[in-house]
Amino acid sequence: MNIGIFTDAYYPQINGVVISTQILKEELENLGHKVTVITVSDPNIENDQEGVLRLKSIPFAVLPNFRVGQVYSHKMMKTIKALNLDIIHTQTEFSLGIFARIISRRLNIPIVHTYHTMYEDYTHYFSPERMEKTAKRITQKLSCYLCKTVDSVIVPTKKVEDKFIEYGFKKAINVIPTGVNLRPFNPSSYTSKDIQETRKELNIDNSSKVILYLGRLAKEKSIDVLVKAMPDVLKKNPNTILLIVGDGPEMSPLKSLAETLGCRQNVVFAGKKPWATIGKYYQVATVFVSASTSETQGLTYIEAMAAKKPVIAKYDTNLEDTISDGINGRFFFEDQELAPLLSNVLKDELLARYLAKNGYDSVKNASSVVFGESVEEVYYNTVNAKYHQLYGQESVM
């Protein structure tokens, strides 16, 4: 098949949508398909990847690290027409998603959409607090409307499917978790020298225990909960570092919070790191932690487990298929529960190893290969349904 994937987020950005799209492209190509990614331009691009087309874009006013592309380009339309696409797959609801829908209608190409982001968790970026409930209702209705305009819908977890049913969405939904290429996170990929050099780069002593958070520094990620837990953690585990890998609008407020709490010297802000190097930061960690409840799947938990690190997460229904509390990770329900849980895992090496081993064993089947094959099946079903709708018979594809 000739497949066009449309996305507003792609390399050199690093986030869950980018990772999912790159994994999907690779697995579809391994299955013998031709994949073209249509995305936004980026001034930080030096050498672009093969099979990528870019539309002119500008920074998004609310989130300057994100970019907004053109919703239409006659020149790009001609280029895409020449690709003879069999199917379009959108990873975004906006800019490139709108352009994809225009192309789908004009060229009569079936379109699949993956709904990655629970927008009701992000309304604080564009709505005053007094309008929060109204903004959430609007995003719910808009999400349903946009997903009604495509032929097939994919979501990464049952949590998102349940939300759409709650919204009143009537169409069939395909639940397909994003697979993970586990190789970059396997401990066997790194030597003790690699780990020591990474600690040296971060100015973290070899004897220090490390609590790792990895991801975007944004309000909805609740990283402040991790920082606020540090004073209590340090009372029982004084030689401990909270390592925060990532960048975003909350960087400065989080640094100020650490200063106010008197634990700034025990919080290392490593900044944004190239995707190819992410695996080694997991290896530095003693435990991985996140307090976010805004994830649709939470790939970092799976990555941490693949790195054989114990995981502590704030309970969220979307994690029920990933974490079994007390078996391959730990849940906390209230913020004040985090510090005791962290202290326990940091002190009890047997518990840490037990959680880490079970976590590692539980993600062996979170394969990117299965992910690619599952999406491929949706493509074939969608193309056949469209062909039957147009011609009254099954496609020969």
C-alpha positions in Angstrom: 0.0 0.0 0.0 1.0 3.6 -0.5 0.3 5.3 2.9 0.4 9.0 3.8 0.7 9.8 7.5 -0.2 13.4 8.4 1.1 14.9 11.6 1.8 18.3 13.2 4.4 16.7 15.5 7.4 15.0 14.1 11.2 14.8 14.3 13.1 16.8 15.7 10.4 17.2 18.3 10.2 14.5 21.0 6.9 13.5 22.5 4.5 10.6 22.5 2.9 11.3 19.2 6.3 11.7 17.5 7.5 8.4 18.9 4.3 6.6 18.0 4.4 7.9 14.4 8.1 7.0 13.9 7.5 3.5 15.2 4.5 3.1 13.0 6.4 4.3 9.9 9.2 1.9 10.5 6.9 -1.1 11.2 4.7 -0.5 8.1 7.8 -0.2 6.0 9.0 -3.5 7.4 5.7 -5.0 6.3 6.5 -3.9 2.7 4.4 -0.7 2.5 5.6 2.6 1.1 5.1 5.3 3.8 5.3 9.1 3.4 5.1 11.4 6.4 3.5 14.8 5.7 4.4 17.2 8.5 5.4 20.7 9.4 8.7 22.5 8.6 11.1 23.0 11.5 14.1 25.4 11.6 16.0 22.9 13.7 16.1 20.3 10.9 19.6 19.7 9.5 19.3 16.3 7.7 15.8 15.2 7.2 14.6 11.6 7.2 13.8 9.9 3.9 10.1 9.8 3.0 9.2 13.1 4.8 7.4 16.0 3.2 7.1 19.3 5.1 4.7 22.3 4.8 5.6 25.8 5.9 4.8 26.4 9.5 5.0 28.9 12.3 5.4 28.5 16.1 2.1 27.9 18.0 1.4 31.0 20.1 0.3 29.2 23.2 3.1 26.5 23.1 6.1 28.0 21.1 7.8 24.6 21.1 5.0 23.3 18.8 4.5 24.4 15.2 1.3 25.0 13.2 1.4 24.2 9.5 -0.6 25.4 6.5 -4.1 24.0 6.2 -3.7 24.0 2.4 -1.0 24.1 -0.2 -1.7 23.8 -3.9 1.9 22.8 -4.6 1.8 20.1 -1.9 -1.6 18.9 -3.1 0.0 18.2 -6.5 2.9 16.4 -4.9 0.6 14.2 -2.8 -1.7 13.5 -5.7 1.4 12.1 -7.5 2.0 9.6 -4.6 -1.2 7.7 -5.5 -2.0 7.1 -1.9 -4.2 4.1 -1.0 -4.9 5.5 2.5 -4.4 8.5 4.7 -3.6 8.3 8.4 -3.9 11.4 10.5 -2.1 11.8 13.9 -3.5 15.3 14.5 -6.9 17.0 14.5 -5.6 20.4 13.4 -3.5 22.1 10.6 -2.1 18.9 8.9 -5.2 17.0 10.0 -7.5 19.6 8.2 -5.3 19.4 5.1 -5.5 15.6 5.1 -9.3 15.8 5.2 -9.3 18.1 2.3 -7.1 15.7 0.3 -9.2 12.8 1.4 -12.4 14.4 0.0 -10.9 15.7 -3.2 -9.0 12.6 -4.1 -11.6 10.1 -2.6 -8.9 8.5 -0.4 -10.1 6.6 2.7 -8.9 8.2 5.9 -8.0 6.7 9.4 -7.4 8.9 12.4 -5.5 8.2 15.7 -6.8 10.3 18.6 -3.7 10.7 20.8 -4.5 13.6 23.1 -7.3 14.0 25.7 -7.8 17.7 25.0 -10.0 18.3 28.0 -6.9 17.9 30.1 -5.2 20.8 28.3 -7.9 23.5 28.4 -5.9 25.5 30.9 -3.6 26.6 28.0 -6.3 28.5 26.2 -9.2 29.1 28.7 -9.5 31.2 31.8 -10.2 29.2 35.0 -13.8 30.5 35.2 -14.5 29.1 31.7 -12.8 25.7 32.3 -16.0 23.6 32.4 -17.3 25.2 29.3 -14.0 24.7 27.5 -14.0 21.1 28.4 -17.5 20.6 27.0 -16.5 22.3 23.8 -13.4 20.2 23.4 -15.5 17.0 24.0 -18.0 18.0 21.2 -15.2 19.1 18.9 -13.3 15.8 19.4 -16.4 13.8 18.5 -17.1 16.0 15.5 -13.6 15.7 14.1 -13.6 11.9 14.6 -16.9 11.6 12.8 -15.3 13.1 9.6 -13.0 10.1 9.1 -13.6 6.5 8.0 -11.9 4.7 10.9 -10.8 5.8 14.4 -7.9 4.4 16.4 -7.2 5.1 20.1 -4.3 3.9 22.2 -6.1 2.7 25.3 -9.5 1.6 26.5 -9.6 4.7 28.7 -9.8 6.9 25.6 -12.5 4.6 24.1 -14.5 4.9 27.3 -14.2 8.6 27.2 -15.5 8.8 23.7 -18.5 6.6 24.6 -19.1 9.0 27.5 -19.0 11.8 25.0 -21.7 10.1 23.0 -19.6 9.0 20.1 -21.4 6.2 18.1 -18.9 5.0 15.5 -16.7 1.9 16.0 -13.4 2.5 17.7 -10.2 0.4 17.3 -8.1 0.2 20.5 -4.5 -0.3 19.4 -1.7 0.5 22.0 1.4 1.9 20.5 4.1 -0.7 20.5 7.6 0.1 21.7 11.0 -0.8 20.1 12.4 -2.2 23.4 16.0 -2.6 22.2 17.3 0.9 23.0 16.1 0.5 26.6 17.5 -3.0 27.4 20.2 -2.8 30.1 22.4 -5.1 28.0 22.9 -2.3 25.5 24.9 -0.3 28.1 28.1 -0.9 29.9 29.0 0.2 33.4 31.3 2.7 31.8 28.4 4.2 29.7 26.4 4.7 32.9 29.3 6.2 34.8 30.0 8.7 31.9 26.3 9.6 31.9 26.4 10.3 35.6 29.5 12.4 35.2 27.8 14.4 32.4 24.9 15.1 34.8 27.2 15.8 37.7 25.6 13.0 39.7 27.9 11.0 42.1 28.1 7.2 41.5 26.8 6.6 45.0 23.7 8.7 44.6 20.3 7.0 44.1 18.3 8.6 41.3 14.6 9.2 40.9 13.9 9.7 37.2 11.2 11.7 35.5 11.4 11.8 31.7 9.0 13.9 29.5 7.7 17.3 28.7 7.8 19.9 31.5 4.2 21.0 31.4 1.5 21.8 34.0 -0.6 18.8 33.2 2.3 16.5 33.8 2.2 17.4 37.6 6.0 17.3 38.0 5.5 19.7 41.0 4.2 16.7 42.9 7.6 15.0 42.5 9.5 18.0 43.6 7.2 18.5 46.6 7.9 14.9 47.7 11.7 15.4 47.8 12.1 17.0 51.2 10.4 14.0 52.9 12.3 11.5 50.6 15.6 13.2 51.6 14.9 12.8 55.4 15.2 9.0 54.9 17.4 8.9 51.8 19.7 11.9 52.0 21.9 10.8 49.1 19.1 11.0 46.5 18.7 13.0 43.3 15.6 13.8 41.4 16.6 13.8 37.7 14.3 15.6 35.4 15.0 15.0 31.7 13.0 17.2 29.3 12.0 20.8 28.6 8.9 22.9 28.6 7.1 25.9 30.0 7.3 24.6 33.6 11.1 24.5 33.8 11.4 27.9 35.6 8.5 27.4 38.0 9.9 24.0 39.0 13.3 25.3 39.6 11.8 28.0 41.8 9.7 25.5 43.7 12.8 23.4 44.4 14.6 26.5 45.7 11.6 27.4 48.0 11.5 23.8 49.4 15.3 23.8 50.0 16.0 20.8 47.8 17.3 22.5 44.7 20.8 20.9 45.1 19.1 17.5 44.9 17.1 18.2 41.7 18.9 18.0 38.4 17.3 19.5 35.4 19.0 17.8 32.4 17.0 19.6 29.7 15.9 18.1 26.4 17.9 15.2 25.1 18.1 13.6 21.6 15.8 10.7 21.2 18.7 8.4 20.2 20.3 8.9 23.6 17.2 8.5 25.9 17.9 4.9 26.8 21.0 5.7 28.8 19.2 8.1 31.1 16.9 5.2 32.2 20.0 3.2 33.1 21.2 6.0 35.5 17.9 5.7 37.4 17.2 3.8 40.6 13.4 4.2 40.1 11.2 5.9 37.5 8.2 8.0 38.7 5.4 10.1 37.2 2.4 11.9 38.7 0.7 12.7 35.4 -2.9 11.6 34.8 -3.2 13.2 31.4 -1.5 10.4 29.4 -3.5 8.4 26.8 -1.1 5.5 27.1 2.2 6.5 28.9 5.0 5.1 26.8 7.6 6.1 29.3 6.3 3.6 31.8 6.9 0.8 29.3 10.3 2.2 28.4 11.3 2.2 32.1 10.1 -1.4 32.6 12.1 -2.4 29.5 15.1 -0.8 31.1 14.5 -3.0 34.2 13.6 -0.1 36.5 10.9 -0.1 39.1 8.0 2.2 38.3 5.9 4.3 40.5 2.9 6.1 39.0 -0.1 8.0 40.1 -3.2 5.8 39.5 -5.0 6.3 36.3 -7.4 3.9 34.5 -5.3 4.0 31.4 -2.4 2.3 33.3 -4.4 -0.7 34.5 -3.3 -2.7 31.5 0.3 -1.7 32.1 0.9 -1.7 35.9 -0.3 -4.3 38.4 0.1 -2.6 41.8 2.7 -4.4 44.0 3.6 -6.8 41.2 5.4 -4.9 38.4 5.1 -1.4 39.8 3.4 0.8 42.5 0.5 3.1 42.3 -0.1 6.1 44.6 -3.6 7.7 44.7 -3.0 10.8 46.8 0.0 13.1 46.4 1.1 12.6 50.0 1.5 8.9 49.4 4.4 9.4 46.9 7.2 10.2 49.3 6.7 7.0 51.5 6.5 4.8 48.4 9.7 6.3 46.9 11.5 5.9 50.2 10.4 2.3 50.5 11.6 1.4 47.0 14.9 3.3 47.4 15.7 1.5 50.7 14.4 -2.0 49.9 16.7 -3.4 47.2 14.8 -6.7 47.1 11.5 -5.0 46.5 13.1 -2.8 43.8 14.5 -5.8 42.0 11.2 -7.7 42.3 9.2 -4.9 40.7 11.9 -4.3 38.1 12.0 -8.0 37.0 8.3 -8.4 36.9 8.0 -5.1 34.9 10.6 -6.3 32.4 8.8 -9.6 32.0 5.5 -7.9 31.5 6.5 -5.6 28.6 8.1 -8.3 26.5 4.9 -8.5 24.4 4.5 -4.7 24.0 6.0 -5.2 20.6 6.1 -2.6 17.9 5.7 -5.4 15.4 2.2 -6.2 16.8 1.4 -2.5 16.7 2.3 -2.3 13.0 0.3 -5.4 12.1 -2.8 -4.2 14.0 -2.8 -0.8 12.2 -2.3 -2.5 8.9 -5.4 -4.6 9.5 -7.4 -1.4 10.1 -6.1 0.0 6.9 -7.2 -3.0 4.9 -10.6 -3.1 6.5 -11.1 0.7 5.9 -10.0 0.4 2.2 -12.4 -2.5 1.7 -15.3 -0.7 3.3 -14.7 2.4 1.2 -14.4 0.4 -2.0 -17.6 -1.5 -1.2 -19.3 1.9 -0.5 -18.2 3.3 -3.9 -18.5 0.2 -6.1 -20.6 -2.3 -4.2 -17.8 -4.9 -4.0 -14.7 -5.7 -2.1 -11.3 -4.2 -3.0 -8.8 -6.4 -4.8 -6.0 -5.0 -2.6 
